[in-house]
C-alpha cells in the first residue's frame, strides 16, 4: 500500500496559483479541503485531494459540485488505515 503524499501550504498555493488569503477563503466557503493538523504549527494537505479539486475547477464544475466533492474527500479521510 502506498503512503499518502502530503504537501505544505506553499506547494498548495503554487499548484493553485492563488494567494494565502484566497486559499483560506476557499476553505471557509467549502471549496477546498481543510488542512490536516500534524503538530501545533504543522499543517498539510493530501496531494490527491488538491489534484481532485483542481481537476474539478479545470472541468468547470459549479461551486455546488466542488463543495460536494470537497465534502466527499474529507469524509474519505476516515477510511485511511495505518500501514504495518
N, C-alpha and C positions, 0 to 999 in steps of 0.2 A: 504494500500500500504506500502511496506517495504521501509525503508530508505536505500540508497546505503551505503555499508560499504567502508570506506576509510582507507588506511593504509599509514604509513610514509615510507621513504626510507629504514631504517634498516629492516623493515619487508619484503620489496620487495627484498632486497639483500639476506636475509635469504631464502626466498622462492626459488629464482633462483640459489642460491649458486654461485654468481658471485661478482666481485669487483665493487666498485663505478664507476671506470673508464670504466669498461666493460658495465655497465648499461647505462651510458651516450653515449657510442659508439653505443649501440643497438638503443637508442632513435634517435641519429643523423642519423643512417642509415635506420630509419623507421621500425626497427624490434621490437620495444617496444613503447607503447604509451607514449606521453609526460605527465609529471605530471600536476596536477590541482593546480593552484596557489590560495591559500585561504588567503593569507596575504603576507606581504613583504618578510618574510623568511619562510613561512609555505607552503610546497608543499606536495601533497598527490596523491595517485593513487587509482583508483577504484579496489577493490579486484576481482571483476568479470572479469575485463579486464586482470589483472595479470594472473588469472587462465586460461582464454581462450588462452592467448599467450603461457603459459606453456604447456597446453594440445596440442597445435599445434606443439610445439617443440618435445614433447614426441611422437607424432604421426609421426614424421619425415617429416613434411611438408617442402617444399622448402622455401628458403628465399623470393622468389616472392610471394608465398602463404601467408607467415606470414606477409609480407608488406601489402598485400591486406586485411588481417584480421585486422591488426592494423588500417589501414585507415578506415575500416568499423566501428570498435569500437569507434574511435574518432568521426566519423560522428554521431554515435548514441547518443553521449553526448548531442547533440542539442535537443533530444527528451525528456530529463528529464524535469519534471514539478514539481512545488512546491507542497508540501503536506500540506493540510489545517489542 
